[in-house]
């Protein structure tokens, strides 16, 4: 499997779209890289760009866009509300899949060295790629921003890891760059019903991990207290692993608390949102919503949606898209402008890029028509998996109706747990709908291999046998997954909403059809496999599942019929 990393460079230009487009065009030139998001901010005069791909290609794209930003952006005239010290202010690499943080650090440092040597830009390595502990913090790398860069370069204690240490004409124009490796960072702005930057900052200081300086007499104008080394004594904020400031956004006409969530396992987005709401309320201010800058992993909104569903005592066993919609409305992500989650969640954008035609994406009519054609796939295996998914869906329906039934509020969590189990089984079976067709196509592809020489014949024969074995394993897996759904249907027949008991029964009938149909596919494919020991073992297991299926269907139908 390919190694995938994400790169999220921030450029000090958010107003001139021609410049922004020239920079992002450099990314789109690189094969193996996908530009996912371009998020310019007028007031901050800053653009956050997100792209993903294989590591070498991502690093090449990062180098080229840093080079183009150096050419087009002049830091000597840059003004904006966001802290910055360079044309490409920051350029983090983020491991996405099949790559470790340690590997990502190596790529970040190699990129830093190249930018320093070839472009003559001062580069500070930050976060996980930092060479110095103090430079793990981006704020320390960018201390004093562009305006103090000249003094920092001349000071040996604050010089960059790579690139020039002299503030020449080139550096004066480009500024410096921070390149690092980090986990997913979520940047979010909380919208306030105030125009006061001072009050927004007060809320930011309430919540950010760093907090605010302690002052004599606990007064906002009192002298700042310092420790023995002369450092300010800080009163920590309430949210760990967060950074925050307050600002006024002219284009919206409101103040915001702008926050970075540096570790989602410590402080998730939904916890931060609720805490900002609490602190704002204490100061007579209301959070009207929030906006996510750039992209987020899917789990960020899934976890948020589940959190708010739990607070409402609602079932969590619903499709991901519905959970995400709850998150959007709960945190007001569509407060200032429409929020299209398929354009903000990185997994959906990757799926769109790698999209293949799937049976499960067809309408019911299209699926039926596709099955009816004279081609052998999709066939009984895919249909069996789909029937199993429908059985799981019926069990979930009863669970969700029961969780929301008036007078049953104390049982909502029990039914929610059942629905969550059903949702996962439904996903597994829907995957097997297409995987069964893919397994058949693998056999067809194997038969199409050349067979001129003895070597080619041997390769072809092995490929056919390997594909046939896989085409046995997939329907057998469908049998197992479908059989697991019986537990859900039986529970719903016993304890679910009695007005929906027939639906639990129909679910059980679907599962029986799914198991029996998959069994037939196991049998017919097994007849073509030379490995008889494998065939004997899997048929033995399949026969045992069939025996239990017949028994379980009878038991569930008996429960259902007694309640009708």
N, C-alpha and C positions, 0 to 999 in steps of 0.2 A: 504493500500500500504506500501511496505517495506521502512524503512528509509535507505538511502544509503549515505555513506561518502567516501571520497577519502583520501588516505594517500600517501605522497610523501617524504619518507625519503631519505636523501643524505648521502652516506657512503664514508668515506675517503679511498677509494680504487678504482682505475679505470684502473688498468693494469693487475692484477692477476685474470683471469677469473674464476679460480678454487675457489678462495675466494668469488668472487661475486656470483657464482652459489650456493655455500653453504649457503650464506645469503638468497638469494631469494628462495631457497628450503624450508626454514622455513615458508615463506609466503604461498607457494603452499600446505603446509600440512594442512592449516586451512580451514575447510569446511565453505562455505558462503563468501569466499574471492576470488577475481579474480585478478591475477597478469596481469597488462596491458602492462607495458613497463619497460625495463631495458636499461638505456642509459649511458654507461661508457665513460669517457673521459681520454685519456692517459696523455695529458699534464697537465690537472688539477688534475689528479690522484684522481678522484671522480666519483661516479656513482649515478645517479638519478633514483630512482625506483618509480613506480606508481602502486598502487593497490586500488581496491574498494570493498565494501561489506557492510554488516550490521554493525552497530557501535561496538557492543561487539566483534564481530569476527575480525573486522579491528584492534581494540585495542589489541587483543590477538596476532594477526599476527605481529603488530608493536613491541610488547614486545619481541616476540621470535626472530625477526630479529635483534633487538637492542642487545639482549643477545648474539646472534651468532657473531655479529660484534665485540662486546667486547672481545670475545674469540679469534677471528682470526686477528684483526687489532691492530698493536702496534703503537701508536701515537708518540712514542719516536724516531721512524725512518721514520716517514711519511714526504714526501716532495711533493709539488704540487703547481700549480699556483693559485689555488682558495683559498680564505680565509677559515679557518677551525679551530675548537678547540676540535674536538672529533671524535672517530671512527664512531659513528653515529652523524654526525655534526648537522643536523636539522631533525625534524620529525613533519611536520605540518599535521593537520587534516582539511579537507575541506568539508563543507556540499555540497552534490550533489542534493539529492531529498528527500522531505518529512521530512526534519529535519532543525531546525533553527540554527543560529549561536550560540545562547545562549546554546542550548543543546550540540552542538559540543564542546563548551568551557568546559562544565562539563566533557565530555569524555577525553579531552586533559589533564585536571588537574588531573583526576584520573589516567591516564596513567603515567603522570609525577611523581606522588607520588609513584606509584608501581615501576617504574624504579629506583627512588632514594632509596627506601627502600630495594628492593629485589636484585638489581644489584649493589648497592653502586656506582652509577654514579651520579655526580653532574648534576642537571637538572635546566635549566633556562626556565621558562614559558614565551613565547613571543607572539607578535601580540595580537589577541583578548583574549587570555588566560593569558596575563601578569597580575601579581599582582601589579607590579610597573609600572608607566607610562613610565619611561625611557626604560623599557625592552619590550615595544611594538616593538621597533626597534631591529631587529636581529643583526644589526651591534653593538649596545650597549651591547647585550648579549655576543657577540663574540669578544669584544674589546681586542686587543692585541693578539688575537688568542691563539693557544695552548702554545706558548712560554711564555705568561704572565699569564697563568692560575694559576700557583702556587701562585703568588703574589695576584691575585684577590680572591682566596679562603681564604687567610689569612686576607683579608680586609673585615670588617663587612659590609661596604657599597656596596660591589660588590659580596657578597656571593650568591650561588644559592638558588632557592626556595625549592628544595628537594635534598636529598643525602648528602654525606660527604662534609665537609669544610676543610678537611686536604688533602694535596697532597701526599697521600701514594703511594705504589707501584701499587696498582690496578688503582688508578686514573691516575697515570703517564702513564699507558698503554692505558687506555680507553679514557682519556680526558673527556670533558664534553659534554652534549647534550642539544640542545634547542628544546623543544616540545611546539607546539602552535596550535592555531585554526585561520584560515585565509580564505579569499575569494580566488578564483582562482588567482594564480600568474603565469604570463607567463614569462619564462626565454628565452631570445633570444640573439643571437650573430650576430652582423653585420660584414660581411666580407669586408675588406678594401684592396685596391690595393697598400698596403704598408707593409713593414716589421717593421716599426717604432712603438714601444710600446709608446714612448713619444707622438707621434702624435695621436695615438689611444686614449691615456689618455686625450689629449687636447680636442678631440671631445667629449669624455665621460663627461668631466667637463662642456663643452658647454651646454649639454642637460640635465644632471641629475638634479633633483630637488635641491639637496644640493649645486650644483655648484662648485665654486672654491674659495679659500681664496683671499680676496682683498689685493693687495700689494702696497707699496708706489711707486709712480711714474708710476703706472700701468705697471710695468715691471714684467716679469716672474721670475726675480731673486731678485726683491725688497723685503724689509722686510715686513712680513705679518702684516697687521693692526689688532689691537685687540680692543675690547670694554672695558668698565670700569671694567668689571669682569675678564678681561684677556682672554676672548674667541675670537677666530679668527672671524673677520668680513667676512661673505661669500657673494659672488656675485652669486645669484641664477641662476640655469640653466633654460632652456626654457620648460622643460617637467615636469609637476607635477606628483607626485606619481611614480617616477622612481628612480632607483639606477643604477649606471653604472661605470665601470672601463675599462681601455684598457689593452690588453695583447697580447703577441705573441704566436701563436699556431704552434709549430714545425711540427706537423703531416700534417698541411696544408701549411706551409711556408708563412703564412700571419699574419698580426695583425688584431685584432678584437676589436670592442666595445661590451663588455658583459653587458647586461642590464636586470634588473628585472622590469616588469610592475606590480606594486602592486595594481592598481585599474584601471581596464579596462574601467570603465564608465568615468573616468577622462582622461586617456590617452590610447586610443586603439592602437593596434599593428600597424595599417597602418599609423596613425598619427605620431607615434614614428619613423617608418621607413622613412617617408618623411622628418622629421626634422633632423634625423641623416644624411640623404643624403644631405640636405641643408648645414648643418654645415661642413660636410666633404668636400663638393664642395668649400666652402669658404676657406678651408685650402689646396686646390689643390689636394684633394684626392677623389676617387670615391668609393662608396659602390657597390660592385659587386653582393651582395645578402645577405641573412641572413639564419640562421639555428635556428629552435625552439628546445629547450632542453626539453625533456619530452613530455607531452601531453598538448593539449589545448581543451577548449570547442569549439564546432562546430561554435558558433556564432562569435568567433574571426575571423575565415577565411571567414565566410559569410559576416560579416560587412566589412571586408577588400575588398572582391571581389566586393561588391556593391559600395563601395567608388570609386574604380578604374573604374568601369563601368560608374558611373556618370560622372567622369572626361572625359571619352571618349564619353559622350552623347550616351550611349548604353542602351538598355532596361534591366531592372532588373528582368523582368518576365521570367526567365529561370530556369531550374532545379538547385537545390543546388549544384550538382556535377560540373556543368559548372561554377557556380559562384566561387566555391572553386578553380577550375583550373585557373581562372583569378587571384585570390589572389596569387597562387603559382608562376605564371609567373611574376606578377607585383612586387613582393618582392624578387624574386630570391631564393625561398625556396629550389630549386633543384640545386643551384649553386655549392655546394661542393659534393653532393651525391644525388641519387634519393630520392624524397619525396613522399612516399605513404601515402596519406591523410587518408586512411582507417586504418592505423596503428598509426596515430598521433592524431586523433580526438577521444576524450573519448567516445562520444555518439556512434560512429560506432563500437568501440571495445565492448561496452556494448551490442549493438544490436547483434553482432556476438556471444557473450556469451549466450544470451537469444534467439537465433535465432529459429524461428519456420518456418515450411513450409507454404509459402503464395502463394495464387493464383497469386498475382500481380508480383511475382518473376519468374513465368513461362514464356516461350516464347509464342508467339501468337499461334503457332502450338500446343504446350503442353497444353495451356489453352483450346483451342478448343477440343482437344482430351479428356481432363479431364472432360469437360462439357458433352461430348457425351456418357460417360460411363453410365452404368445402375444404378449408385448411384444417389440419388435425389439431392445431393449437390456437386458442385455448381449448382445453378438453375437460374431461371428467375430473382431473386433479385440481385444476384451477377453480372449477365450479364447486367442488367439495370444500375447498378452503374458504370460498366466499360464503357458502351456506353456513359453515362454522362461524364465520364472522357475524353473520346475521343472528345466529343463535346466541352469541355473546352479547350482541346489541340488545336483544329482547330481554335477557337477564339483567343487563344494566338498566334498561328502561324501568323494569319493576323495582329495582333497587333505588333508582332516583325518584320515582313516584312515591316510594315508601318513605324515603328520607325527607320528603317535602309534605307528607300527609299531615293535615291538621290533627293535633293531639298526640302525634308520635315524635315530638321534638326531642325527647330524651333518647331516642334511638337513632337520631340522624347520623351519628358517627359510625355506628355499626353498618348501616346501609351504605354510607359513603365508602367504607373500606371494601365492601363487596363490589361496588361500582368501579372503584379503582382497579381491583383485580380484573374485572371484566374488560376494562379499557385496555389494559396491557395485552390480554389474550386476543382482543379484537385487533389490535395493532399487529400482533404476531401472525394472526391468520390472514390479515390483509396483505402482509408482506409475502406470505406463502402463495397467494393467488398468482402473483407475477413470477415468483421464483419457480413454481411448478412449470410454467410455460418456458422460462429460461432453461430449465433443466432439459426439457424436451428439445429445445433448439440446440443445446450443446451436443446432443446425440446426432442431430441432422448435420451440424457442422463437422463432427468427427467423421461421418460417412462421406463427407465431401473432400476429405484429405486425399492427396495423391497416393497411388498404389502401384507405381511402375516398378520400383526396385524392391528387393527383399527388405531393405532397411525401412523404406517408406511404408511397406505393408505392415511391418512390425509396429511402427509408430502409430499408424492408423488403427490397428487392432487394439493397441493399448488405450488410445484415446476413446475409442468406442466403448470399451469395457469400463473405463473411468467415468465416462458420461452416463452410462447405463446404471452404474452403482449410485451415482448422485441422484439419478431419476428415480431410484428406489428409496433413497434416504429422505427425499423431500416429502413425498406423500406419507411416509411413515411418521415423519415429524408432524405433519398435519393431523394424523390420527391422534398423536399424543396431546397436541395443543387443544384440539377439539374436545377430547375426552375430559380435559381439565375444566372445561366450561360446565360440565354436568354438575359440579359442586355448586356453582353459582345458581344454576337453574333450580336445583334441589332446595337450596336455602331459600330462594325467593318463593318457591311453591309452599314451603313450610311456614316462613315467618313474614313474607312480603305482604304488600297491600292485597287483601283478598279479592278486591274487584279486578285485579290484574293477574290472577292466578292462571288464567288460560294462556296468557302471554308467556309465562314461565314454562307451561306445557309445550307450547309451540316451539320455544327455544330448545327444549329437550329433543323434540322431533327433528329439528334442524341439525342438532349435534349428532344424533344417530345417523342421519343421512351423510353428514360430513365424514364421520368415521368409516362408515361402510363404503362410501365412494372412494375415499383415499385407499382403503384396503384393496379394492379392485385394481387400483393403479399400482400398488406395491406388487401384487400378484402378477400382473401382465408384464411389468418391467423385469421382475425377477426371473422370468422364464428365459430371458436373453443373456443372463449373466453367467459367466463360466465359473466364478467363485462360488461353488455350491455350499461350502461351509458357511459363508456369509449369508447366502440365501436361506439356508436352513435355520440359522439363528434369528434372522429378522422376521421370517414367516412365523416362527414359534412365538415371538414377542407380539406380532400383529394379531395372531389368533387369540392370544390371551386378552388383548384389548377388545377384540370383537365380543368375546364371551362376556366381559364386564360391561360392555356397552349395552348389550341386549338386556342384561339384568338391571342396569341403572335406569334405562329408559322406562322399563316396566314399573320400577319403584316410584319414579317421579310422576308418571301418568296416573298411577293409583292415588297418589296424594292429591293431584289436581282434580281428578274425577270425584273424589270424596268431598271436595270443597265446592264443586259446581252446583 
